Amino acid sequence: MLMLDDYEPLIPNEVTDYYLQRVGFECEDVRLKRLLSLAAQKFVSDIAADAYQHARIRTNASGGRARVNQPLTGPGSAKDKTRTTLTMDDLSAALAEYGISARKPEYYI
């Protein structure tokens, strides 16, 4: 807790204060608010890392071998092979591991 005096989390204090106020949390200790902000930052980071892993698995399973035989220039270059596109399916799979459902309702097609 002593290290939180000088630490500035990525989520600004104003944003943390706003959401804590919305849920009815009242506290004047800045260190506690920073600790909550740091926990939220870690949670978002873990979800993003898991979504990235799902995207890499999906990319490698769907066509990673087909792109190996392409020439090293143009759209199939080595630079494009390292790019990974996160989709809503990847994010939904990562959120499902944490018990969060992020699917569209069935009436949206």
Backbone atoms as SQL, in Angstrom:
CREATE TABLE atoms (id INTEGER PRIMARY KEY, chain TEXT, resi INTEGER, resn TEXT, atom TEXT, x REAL, y REAL, z REAL);
INSERT INTO atoms VALUES
  (1, 'A', 1, 'MET', 'N', 0.822, -1.200, 0.000),
  (2, 'A', 1, 'MET', 'CA', 0.000, 0.000, 0.000),
  (3, 'A', 1, 'MET', 'C', 0.861, 1.256, 0.000),
  (4, 'A', 2, 'LEU', 'N', 2.040, 1.182, 0.596),
  (5, 'A', 2, 'LEU', 'CA', 2.903, 2.360, 0.637),
  (6, 'A', 2, 'LEU', 'C', 3.421, 2.737, -0.748),
  (7, 'A', 3, 'MET', 'N', 3.593, 1.761, -1.616),
  (8, 'A', 3, 'MET', 'CA', 4.085, 2.027, -2.970),
  (9, 'A', 3, 'MET', 'C', 3.038, 2.740, -3.814),
  (10, 'A', 4, 'LEU', 'N', 1.774, 2.677, -3.424),
  (11, 'A', 4, 'LEU', 'CA', 0.710, 3.293, -4.213),
  (12, 'A', 4, 'LEU', 'C', 0.670, 4.808, -4.071),
  (13, 'A', 5, 'ASP', 'N', 1.408, 5.376, -3.120),
  (14, 'A', 5, 'ASP', 'CA', 1.447, 6.832, -2.983),
  (15, 'A', 5, 'ASP', 'C', 2.034, 7.493, -4.218),
  (16, 'A', 6, 'ASP', 'N', 3.072, 6.896, -4.786),
  (17, 'A', 6, 'ASP', 'CA', 3.762, 7.475, -5.935),
  (18, 'A', 6, 'ASP', 'C', 3.335, 6.858, -7.263),
  (19, 'A', 7, 'TYR', 'N', 2.606, 5.761, -7.216),
  (20, 'A', 7, 'TYR', 'CA', 2.219, 5.057, -8.447),
  (21, 'A', 7, 'TYR', 'C', 0.996, 5.709, -9.080),
  (22, 'A', 8, 'GLU', 'N', 1.066, 5.916, -10.384),
  (23, 'A', 8, 'GLU', 'CA', -0.067, 6.465, -11.130),
  (24, 'A', 8, 'GLU', 'C', -0.558, 5.396, -12.105),
  (25, 'A', 9, 'PRO', 'N', -1.718, 4.759, -11.852),
  (26, 'A', 9, 'PRO', 'CA', -2.216, 3.710, -12.754),
  (27, 'A', 9, 'PRO', 'C', -2.634, 4.285, -14.114),
  (28, 'A', 10, 'LEU', 'N', -2.784, 3.403, -15.074),
  (29, 'A', 10, 'LEU', 'CA', -3.177, 3.834, -16.424),
  (30, 'A', 10, 'LEU', 'C', -4.588, 4.399, -16.450),
  (31, 'A', 11, 'ILE', 'N', -5.451, 3.883, -15.597),
  (32, 'A', 11, 'ILE', 'CA', -6.815, 4.400, -15.513),
  (33, 'A', 11, 'ILE', 'C', -6.769, 5.656, -14.642),
  (34, 'A', 12, 'PRO', 'N', -7.153, 6.795, -15.200),
  (35, 'A', 12, 'PRO', 'CA', -7.059, 8.047, -14.430),
  (36, 'A', 12, 'PRO', 'C', -7.924, 8.016, -13.166),
  (37, 'A', 13, 'ASN', 'N', -7.500, 8.767, -12.171),
  (38, 'A', 13, 'ASN', 'CA', -8.216, 8.821, -10.903),
  (39, 'A', 13, 'ASN', 'C', -9.646, 9.317, -11.082),
  (40, 'A', 14, 'GLU', 'N', -9.854, 10.243, -12.012),
  (41, 'A', 14, 'GLU', 'CA', -11.188, 10.788, -12.242),
  (42, 'A', 14, 'GLU', 'C', -12.146, 9.711, -12.751),
  (43, 'A', 15, 'VAL', 'N', -11.644, 8.843, -13.619),
  (44, 'A', 15, 'VAL', 'CA', -12.477, 7.755, -14.152),
  (45, 'A', 15, 'VAL', 'C', -12.828, 6.779, -13.025),
  (46, 'A', 16, 'THR', 'N', -11.842, 6.442, -12.223),
  (47, 'A', 16, 'THR', 'CA', -12.081, 5.549, -11.095),
  (48, 'A', 16, 'THR', 'C', -13.078, 6.167, -10.122),
  (49, 'A', 17, 'ASP', 'N', -12.899, 7.450, -9.822),
  (50, 'A', 17, 'ASP', 'CA', -13.823, 8.145, -8.916),
  (51, 'A', 17, 'ASP', 'C', -15.250, 8.133, -9.462),
  (52, 'A', 18, 'TYR', 'N', -15.394, 8.357, -10.763),
  (53, 'A', 18, 'TYR', 'CA', -16.722, 8.392, -11.379),
  (54, 'A', 18, 'TYR', 'C', -17.437, 7.053, -11.207),
  (55, 'A', 19, 'TYR', 'N', -16.748, 5.965, -11.554),
  (56, 'A', 19, 'TYR', 'CA', -17.406, 4.658, -11.476),
  (57, 'A', 19, 'TYR', 'C', -17.613, 4.198, -10.038),
  (58, 'A', 20, 'LEU', 'N', -16.716, 4.561, -9.151),
  (59, 'A', 20, 'LEU', 'CA', -16.937, 4.225, -7.745),
  (60, 'A', 20, 'LEU', 'C', -18.121, 5.002, -7.188),
  (61, 'A', 21, 'GLN', 'N', -18.292, 6.240, -7.614),
  (62, 'A', 21, 'GLN', 'CA', -19.426, 7.048, -7.175),
  (63, 'A', 21, 'GLN', 'C', -20.735, 6.467, -7.709),
  (64, 'A', 22, 'ARG', 'N', -20.711, 5.981, -8.963),
  (65, 'A', 22, 'ARG', 'CA', -21.926, 5.408, -9.563),
  (66, 'A', 22, 'ARG', 'C', -22.421, 4.184, -8.811),
  (67, 'A', 23, 'VAL', 'N', -21.504, 3.402, -8.252),
  (68, 'A', 23, 'VAL', 'CA', -21.923, 2.199, -7.535),
  (69, 'A', 23, 'VAL', 'C', -22.113, 2.453, -6.046),
  (70, 'A', 24, 'GLY', 'N', -21.876, 3.691, -5.598),
  (71, 'A', 24, 'GLY', 'CA', -22.134, 4.041, -4.219),
  (72, 'A', 24, 'GLY', 'C', -20.968, 3.827, -3.275),
  (73, 'A', 25, 'PHE', 'N', -19.767, 3.697, -3.816),
  (74, 'A', 25, 'PHE', 'CA', -18.577, 3.493, -2.982),
  (75, 'A', 25, 'PHE', 'C', -18.010, 4.846, -2.591),
  (76, 'A', 26, 'GLU', 'N', -17.919, 5.100, -1.292),
  (77, 'A', 26, 'GLU', 'CA', -17.375, 6.357, -0.801),
  (78, 'A', 26, 'GLU', 'C', -16.131, 6.086, 0.029),
  (79, 'A', 27, 'CYS', 'N', -15.025, 6.668, -0.394),
  (80, 'A', 27, 'CYS', 'CA', -13.763, 6.500, 0.307),
  (81, 'A', 27, 'CYS', 'C', -12.871, 7.683, -0.017),
  (82, 'A', 28, 'GLU', 'N', -12.199, 8.189, 0.962),
  (83, 'A', 28, 'GLU', 'CA', -11.302, 9.325, 0.750),
  (84, 'A', 28, 'GLU', 'C', -9.844, 8.894, 0.612),
  (85, 'A', 29, 'ASP', 'N', -9.555, 7.623, 0.845),
  (86, 'A', 29, 'ASP', 'CA', -8.181, 7.129, 0.751),
  (87, 'A', 29, 'ASP', 'C', -7.789, 6.956, -0.714),
  (88, 'A', 30, 'VAL', 'N', -6.869, 7.783, -1.182),
  (89, 'A', 30, 'VAL', 'CA', -6.435, 7.755, -2.579),
  (90, 'A', 30, 'VAL', 'C', -5.722, 6.446, -2.890),
  (91, 'A', 31, 'ARG', 'N', -5.004, 5.904, -1.927),
  (92, 'A', 31, 'ARG', 'CA', -4.285, 4.647, -2.162),
  (93, 'A', 31, 'ARG', 'C', -5.241, 3.494, -2.432),
  (94, 'A', 32, 'LEU', 'N', -6.359, 3.451, -1.724),
  (95, 'A', 32, 'LEU', 'CA', -7.347, 2.403, -1.954),
  (96, 'A', 32, 'LEU', 'C', -7.972, 2.541, -3.343),
  (97, 'A', 33, 'LYS', 'N', -8.255, 3.766, -3.735),
  (98, 'A', 33, 'LYS', 'CA', -8.802, 3.995, -5.080),
  (99, 'A', 33, 'LYS', 'C', -7.797, 3.589, -6.147),
  (100, 'A', 34, 'ARG', 'N', -6.529, 3.878, -5.917),
  (101, 'A', 34, 'ARG', 'CA', -5.493, 3.471, -6.874),
  (102, 'A', 34, 'ARG', 'C', -5.348, 1.960, -6.920),
  (103, 'A', 35, 'LEU', 'N', -5.522, 1.304, -5.774),
  (104, 'A', 35, 'LEU', 'CA', -5.464, -0.155, -5.743),
  (105, 'A', 35, 'LEU', 'C', -6.616, -0.748, -6.550),
  (106, 'A', 36, 'LEU', 'N', -7.807, -0.189, -6.412),
  (107, 'A', 36, 'LEU', 'CA', -8.950, -0.649, -7.208),
  (108, 'A', 36, 'LEU', 'C', -8.715, -0.385, -8.695),
  (109, 'A', 37, 'SER', 'N', -8.134, 0.756, -9.012),
  (110, 'A', 37, 'SER', 'CA', -7.820, 1.085, -10.394),
  (111, 'A', 37, 'SER', 'C', -6.786, 0.121, -10.970),
  (112, 'A', 38, 'LEU', 'N', -5.815, -0.237, -10.165),
  (113, 'A', 38, 'LEU', 'CA', -4.794, -1.194, -10.589),
  (114, 'A', 38, 'LEU', 'C', -5.398, -2.588, -10.801),
  (115, 'A', 39, 'ALA', 'N', -6.342, -2.968, -9.957),
  (116, 'A', 39, 'ALA', 'CA', -7.023, -4.260, -10.121),
  (117, 'A', 39, 'ALA', 'C', -7.841, -4.276, -11.409),
  (118, 'A', 40, 'ALA', 'N', -8.514, -3.161, -11.712),
  (119, 'A', 40, 'ALA', 'CA', -9.280, -3.079, -12.961),
  (120, 'A', 40, 'ALA', 'C', -8.345, -3.133, -14.168),
  (121, 'A', 41, 'GLN', 'N', -7.206, -2.469, -14.056),
  (122, 'A', 41, 'GLN', 'CA', -6.215, -2.492, -15.132),
  (123, 'A', 41, 'GLN', 'C', -5.706, -3.907, -15.372),
  (124, 'A', 42, 'LYS', 'N', -5.443, -4.639, -14.311),
  (125, 'A', 42, 'LYS', 'CA', -4.979, -6.033, -14.429),
  (126, 'A', 42, 'LYS', 'C', -6.059, -6.914, -15.047),
  (127, 'A', 43, 'PHE', 'N', -7.302, -6.700, -14.658),
  (128, 'A', 43, 'PHE', 'CA', -8.415, -7.475, -15.199),
  (129, 'A', 43, 'PHE', 'C', -8.544, -7.262, -16.710),
  (130, 'A', 44, 'VAL', 'N', -8.506, -6.007, -17.147),
  (131, 'A', 44, 'VAL', 'CA', -8.606, -5.702, -18.573),
  (132, 'A', 44, 'VAL', 'C', -7.402, -6.262, -19.325),
  (133, 'A', 45, 'SER', 'N', -6.234, -6.169, -18.733),
  (134, 'A', 45, 'SER', 'CA', -5.031, -6.698, -19.360),
  (135, 'A', 45, 'SER', 'C', -5.101, -8.219, -19.525),
  (136, 'A', 46, 'ASP', 'N', -5.595, -8.909, -18.517),
  (137, 'A', 46, 'ASP', 'CA', -5.739, -10.369, -18.601),
  (138, 'A', 46, 'ASP', 'C', -6.734, -10.765, -19.687),
  (139, 'A', 47, 'ILE', 'N', -7.834, -10.039, -19.786),
  (140, 'A', 47, 'ILE', 'CA', -8.827, -10.337, -20.819),
  (141, 'A', 47, 'ILE', 'C', -8.239, -10.097, -22.201),
  (142, 'A', 48, 'ALA', 'N', -7.510, -9.009, -22.374),
  (143, 'A', 48, 'ALA', 'CA', -6.894, -8.715, -23.669),
  (144, 'A', 48, 'ALA', 'C', -5.863, -9.778, -24.047),
  (145, 'A', 49, 'ALA', 'N', -5.071, -10.223, -23.082),
  (146, 'A', 49, 'ALA', 'CA', -4.078, -11.265, -23.350),
  (147, 'A', 49, 'ALA', 'C', -4.755, -12.584, -23.729),
  (148, 'A', 50, 'ASP', 'N', -5.826, -12.932, -23.025),
  (149, 'A', 50, 'ASP', 'CA', -6.554, -14.164, -23.359),
  (150, 'A', 50, 'ASP', 'C', -7.205, -14.062, -24.734),
  (151, 'A', 51, 'ALA', 'N', -7.772, -12.918, -25.072),
  (152, 'A', 51, 'ALA', 'CA', -8.371, -12.726, -26.393),
  (153, 'A', 51, 'ALA', 'C', -7.315, -12.831, -27.478),
  (154, 'A', 52, 'TYR', 'N', -6.135, -12.296, -27.217),
  (155, 'A', 52, 'TYR', 'CA', -5.033, -12.396, -28.177),
  (156, 'A', 52, 'TYR', 'C', -4.633, -13.854, -28.397),
  (157, 'A', 53, 'GLN', 'N', -4.583, -14.635, -27.329),
  (158, 'A', 53, 'GLN', 'CA', -4.248, -16.050, -27.462),
  (159, 'A', 53, 'GLN', 'C', -5.313, -16.796, -28.264),
  (160, 'A', 54, 'HIS', 'N', -6.575, -16.467, -28.042),
  (161, 'A', 54, 'HIS', 'CA', -7.648, -17.090, -28.824),
  (162, 'A', 54, 'HIS', 'C', -7.507, -16.722, -30.300),
  (163, 'A', 55, 'ALA', 'N', -7.157, -15.476, -30.582),
  (164, 'A', 55, 'ALA', 'CA', -6.980, -15.046, -31.974),
  (165, 'A', 55, 'ALA', 'C', -5.806, -15.768, -32.616),
  (166, 'A', 56, 'ARG', 'N', -4.699, -15.929, -31.894),
  (167, 'A', 56, 'ARG', 'CA', -3.535, -16.639, -32.441),
  (168, 'A', 56, 'ARG', 'C', -3.879, -18.091, -32.725),
  (169, 'A', 57, 'ILE', 'N', -4.612, -18.726, -31.821),
  (170, 'A', 57, 'ILE', 'CA', -5.012, -20.122, -32.026),
  (171, 'A', 57, 'ILE', 'C', -5.920, -20.228, -33.246),
  (172, 'A', 58, 'ARG', 'N', -6.880, -19.304, -33.358),
  (173, 'A', 58, 'ARG', 'CA', -7.801, -19.312, -34.491),
  (174, 'A', 58, 'ARG', 'C', -7.051, -19.084, -35.803),
  (175, 'A', 59, 'THR', 'N', -6.109, -18.165, -35.814),
  (176, 'A', 59, 'THR', 'CA', -5.352, -17.854, -37.022),
  (177, 'A', 59, 'THR', 'C', -4.483, -19.031, -37.439),
  (178, 'A', 60, 'ASN', 'N', -3.806, -19.633, -36.476),
  (179, 'A', 60, 'ASN', 'CA', -2.936, -20.771, -36.787),
  (180, 'A', 60, 'ASN', 'C', -3.731, -21.992, -37.214),
  (181, 'A', 61, 'ALA', 'N', -4.914, -22.187, -36.655),
  (182, 'A', 61, 'ALA', 'CA', -5.721, -23.350, -36.997),
  (183, 'A', 61, 'ALA', 'C', -6.397, -23.193, -38.356),
  (184, 'A', 62, 'SER', 'N', -6.708, -21.951, -38.736),
  (185, 'A', 62, 'SER', 'CA', -7.486, -21.763, -39.960),
  (186, 'A', 62, 'SER', 'C', -6.657, -21.686, -41.229),
  (187, 'A', 63, 'GLY', 'N', -5.430, -21.258, -41.151),
  (188, 'A', 63, 'GLY', 'CA', -4.707, -21.147, -42.409),
  (189, 'A', 63, 'GLY', 'C', -3.252, -20.798, -42.268),
  (190, 'A', 64, 'GLY', 'N', -2.671, -21.074, -41.171),
  (191, 'A', 64, 'GLY', 'CA', -1.268, -20.759, -40.977),
  (192, 'A', 64, 'GLY', 'C', -0.364, -21.519, -41.928),
  (193, 'A', 65, 'ARG', 'N', -0.718, -22.759, -42.232),
  (194, 'A', 65, 'ARG', 'CA', 0.103, -23.565, -43.135),
  (195, 'A', 65, 'ARG', 'C', -0.068, -23.151, -44.575),
  (196, 'A', 66, 'ALA', 'N', -1.236, -22.654, -44.929),
  (197, 'A', 66, 'ALA', 'CA', -1.484, -22.260, -46.317),
  (198, 'A', 66, 'ALA', 'C', -0.675, -21.036, -46.698),
  (199, 'A', 67, 'ARG', 'N', -0.344, -20.180, -45.738),
  (200, 'A', 67, 'ARG', 'CA', 0.390, -18.966, -46.037),
  (201, 'A', 67, 'ARG', 'C', 1.895, -19.191, -46.083),
  (202, 'A', 68, 'VAL', 'N', 2.390, -20.331, -45.658),
  (203, 'A', 68, 'VAL', 'CA', 3.828, -20.575, -45.618),
  (204, 'A', 68, 'VAL', 'C', 4.411, -20.598, -47.020),
  (205, 'A', 69, 'ASN', 'N', 3.698, -21.096, -48.004),
  (206, 'A', 69, 'ASN', 'CA', 4.202, -21.234, -49.359),
  (207, 'A', 69, 'ASN', 'C', 4.090, -19.966, -50.188),
  (208, 'A', 70, 'GLN', 'N', 3.562, -18.888, -49.656),
  (209, 'A', 70, 'GLN', 'CA', 3.423, -17.653, -50.395),
  (210, 'A', 70, 'GLN', 'C', 4.761, -16.936, -50.467),
  (211, 'A', 71, 'PRO', 'N', 4.972, -16.100, -51.521),
  (212, 'A', 71, 'PRO', 'CA', 6.227, -15.341, -51.618),
  (213, 'A', 71, 'PRO', 'C', 6.346, -14.340, -50.477),
  (214, 'A', 72, 'LEU', 'N', 7.566, -13.862, -50.222),
  (215, 'A', 72, 'LEU', 'CA', 7.821, -12.972, -49.099),
  (216, 'A', 72, 'LEU', 'C', 7.591, -11.503, -49.429),
  (217, 'A', 73, 'THR', 'N', 6.987, -11.195, -50.546),
  (218, 'A', 73, 'THR', 'CA', 6.668, -9.806, -50.884),
  (219, 'A', 73, 'THR', 'C', 5.183, -9.688, -51.132),
  (220, 'A', 74, 'GLY', 'N', 4.673, -8.490, -51.060),
  (221, 'A', 74, 'GLY', 'CA', 3.252, -8.277, -51.309),
  (222, 'A', 74, 'GLY', 'C', 2.423, -8.536, -50.077),
  (223, 'A', 75, 'PRO', 'N', 1.138, -8.823, -50.301),
  (224, 'A', 75, 'PRO', 'CA', 0.223, -8.982, -49.168),
  (225, 'A', 75, 'PRO', 'C', 0.556, -10.152, -48.261),
  (226, 'A', 76, 'GLY', 'N', 1.240, -11.163, -48.749),
  (227, 'A', 76, 'GLY', 'CA', 1.566, -12.330, -47.934),
  (228, 'A', 76, 'GLY', 'C', 2.943, -12.245, -47.317),
  (229, 'A', 77, 'SER', 'N', 3.468, -11.046, -47.139),
  (230, 'A', 77, 'SER', 'CA', 4.826, -10.889, -46.627),
  (231, 'A', 77, 'SER', 'C', 4.926, -11.333, -45.171),
  (232, 'A', 78, 'ALA', 'N', 6.158, -11.432, -44.696),
  (233, 'A', 78, 'ALA', 'CA', 6.398, -11.860, -43.314),
  (234, 'A', 78, 'ALA', 'C', 5.795, -10.875, -42.326),
  (235, 'A', 79, 'LYS', 'N', 5.743, -9.601, -42.688),
  (236, 'A', 79, 'LYS', 'CA', 5.157, -8.597, -41.795),
  (237, 'A', 79, 'LYS', 'C', 3.677, -8.885, -41.580),
  (238, 'A', 80, 'ASP', 'N', 2.952, -9.264, -42.639),
  (239, 'A', 80, 'ASP', 'CA', 1.529, -9.564, -42.519),
  (240, 'A', 80, 'ASP', 'C', 1.287, -10.846, -41.730),
  (241, 'A', 81, 'LYS', 'N', 2.231, -11.768, -41.757),
  (242, 'A', 81, 'LYS', 'CA', 2.047, -13.026, -41.037),
  (243, 'A', 81, 'LYS', 'C', 2.072, -12.813, -39.530),
  (244, 'A', 82, 'THR', 'N', 2.742, -11.767, -39.082),
  (245, 'A', 82, 'THR', 'CA', 2.817, -11.529, -37.640),
  (246, 'A', 82, 'THR', 'C', 1.637, -10.719, -37.130),
  (247, 'A', 83, 'ARG', 'N', 0.829, -10.191, -38.006),
  (248, 'A', 83, 'ARG', 'CA', -0.335, -9.427, -37.575),
  (249, 'A', 83, 'ARG', 'C', -1.442, -10.361, -37.127),
  (250, 'A', 84, 'THR', 'N', -2.069, -9.998, -36.046),
  (251, 'A', 84, 'THR', 'CA', -3.190, -10.774, -35.526),
  (252, 'A', 84, 'THR', 'C', -4.361, -9.838, -35.341),
  (253, 'A', 85, 'THR', 'N', -5.502, -10.212, -35.895),
  (254, 'A', 85, 'THR', 'CA', -6.703, -9.397, -35.783),
  (255, 'A', 85, 'THR', 'C', -7.616, -10.007, -34.733),
  (256, 'A', 86, 'LEU', 'N', -7.936, -9.194, -33.721),
  (257, 'A', 86, 'LEU', 'CA', -8.857, -9.655, -32.691),
  (258, 'A', 86, 'LEU', 'C', -10.286, -9.450, -33.171),
  (259, 'A', 87, 'THR', 'N', -11.102, -10.454, -33.026),
  (260, 'A', 87, 'THR', 'CA', -12.503, -10.358, -33.407),
  (261, 'A', 87, 'THR', 'C', -13.374, -10.428, -32.159),
  (262, 'A', 88, 'MET', 'N', -14.639, -10.146, -32.350),
  (263, 'A', 88, 'MET', 'CA', -15.576, -10.226, -31.241),
  (264, 'A', 88, 'MET', 'C', -15.678, -11.657, -30.734),
  (265, 'A', 89, 'ASP', 'N', -15.510, -12.631, -31.613),
  (266, 'A', 89, 'ASP', 'CA', -15.530, -14.033, -31.194),
  (267, 'A', 89, 'ASP', 'C', -14.373, -14.334, -30.235),
  (268, 'A', 90, 'ASP', 'N', -13.195, -13.770, -30.520),
  (269, 'A', 90, 'ASP', 'CA', -12.049, -13.964, -29.636),
  (270, 'A', 90, 'ASP', 'C', -12.308, -13.331, -28.275),
  (271, 'A', 91, 'LEU', 'N', -12.840, -12.118, -28.293),
  (272, 'A', 91, 'LEU', 'CA', -13.139, -11.427, -27.042),
  (273, 'A', 91, 'LEU', 'C', -14.218, -12.157, -26.258),
  (274, 'A', 92, 'SER', 'N', -15.242, -12.642, -26.951),
  (275, 'A', 92, 'SER', 'CA', -16.319, -13.378, -26.274),
  (276, 'A', 92, 'SER', 'C', -15.792, -14.649, -25.621),
  (277, 'A', 93, 'ALA', 'N', -14.882, -15.347, -26.312),
  (278, 'A', 93, 'ALA', 'CA', -14.309, -16.568, -25.745),
  (279, 'A', 93, 'ALA', 'C', -13.475, -16.255, -24.509),
  (280, 'A', 94, 'ALA', 'N', -12.717, -15.157, -24.555),
  (281, 'A', 94, 'ALA', 'CA', -11.906, -14.779, -23.401),
  (282, 'A', 94, 'ALA', 'C', -12.785, -14.357, -22.232),
  (283, 'A', 95, 'LEU', 'N', -13.839, -13.611, -22.506),
  (284, 'A', 95, 'LEU', 'CA', -14.742, -13.172, -21.440),
  (285, 'A', 95, 'LEU', 'C', -15.509, -14.340, -20.843),
  (286, 'A', 96, 'ALA', 'N', -15.813, -15.354, -21.657),
  (287, 'A', 96, 'ALA', 'CA', -16.532, -16.529, -21.163),
  (288, 'A', 96, 'ALA', 'C', -15.721, -17.259, -20.101),
  (289, 'A', 97, 'GLU', 'N', -14.389, -17.204, -20.196),
  (290, 'A', 97, 'GLU', 'CA', -13.539, -17.833, -19.187),
  (291, 'A', 97, 'GLU', 'C', -13.697, -17.158, -17.826),
  (292, 'A', 98, 'TYR', 'N', -14.115, -15.894, -17.840),
  (293, 'A', 98, 'TYR', 'CA', -14.321, -15.148, -16.597),
  (294, 'A', 98, 'TYR', 'C', -15.799, -15.109, -16.197),
  (295, 'A', 99, 'GLY', 'N', -16.640, -15.832, -16.918),
  (296, 'A', 99, 'GLY', 'CA', -18.054, -15.894, -16.578),
  (297, 'A', 99, 'GLY', 'C', -18.863, -14.719, -17.092),
  (298, 'A', 100, 'ILE', 'N', -18.352, -14.012, -18.096),
  (299, 'A', 100, 'ILE', 'CA', -19.041, -12.858, -18.654),
  (300, 'A', 100, 'ILE', 'C', -19.530, -13.212, -20.046),
  (301, 'A', 101, 'SER', 'N', -20.815, -13.008, -20.299),
  (302, 'A', 101, 'SER', 'CA', -21.389, -13.281, -21.609),
  (303, 'A', 101, 'SER', 'C', -21.396, -11.993, -22.421),
  (304, 'A', 102, 'ALA', 'N', -20.762, -12.025, -23.585),
  (305, 'A', 102, 'ALA', 'CA', -20.669, -10.834, -24.429),
  (306, 'A', 102, 'ALA', 'C', -21.266, -11.106, -25.809),
  (307, 'A', 103, 'ARG', 'N', -22.237, -11.966, -25.862),
  (308, 'A', 103, 'ARG', 'CA', -22.874, -12.275, -27.135),
  (309, 'A', 103, 'ARG', 'C', -24.013, -11.312, -27.388),
  (310, 'A', 104, 'LYS', 'N', -24.278, -11.093, -28.666),
  (311, 'A', 104, 'LYS', 'CA', -25.425, -10.266, -29.031),
  (312, 'A', 104, 'LYS', 'C', -26.696, -11.041, -28.738),
  (313, 'A', 105, 'PRO', 'N', -27.760, -10.351, -28.372),
  (314, 'A', 105, 'PRO', 'CA', -29.043, -11.049, -28.200),
  (315, 'A', 105, 'PRO', 'C', -29.462, -11.714, -29.494),
  (316, 'A', 106, 'GLU', 'N', -30.246, -12.758, -29.396),
  (317, 'A', 106, 'GLU', 'CA', -30.613, -13.538, -30.570),
  (318, 'A', 106, 'GLU', 'C', -31.445, -12.768, -31.567),
  (319, 'A', 107, 'TYR', 'N', -32.145, -11.713, -31.143),
  (320, 'A', 107, 'TYR', 'CA', -32.986, -10.994, -32.079),
  (321, 'A', 107, 'TYR', 'C', -32.167, -10.062, -32.964),
  (322, 'A', 108, 'TYR', 'N', -30.859, -9.881, -32.717),
  (323, 'A', 108, 'TYR', 'CA', -29.972, -9.160, -33.635),
  (324, 'A', 108, 'TYR', 'C', -29.307, -10.176, -34.533),
  (325, 'A', 109, 'ILE', 'N', -29.549, -10.083, -35.794),
  (326, 'A', 109, 'ILE', 'CA', -28.953, -11.083, -36.696),
  (327, 'A', 109, 'ILE', 'C', -27.938, -10.438, -37.579);
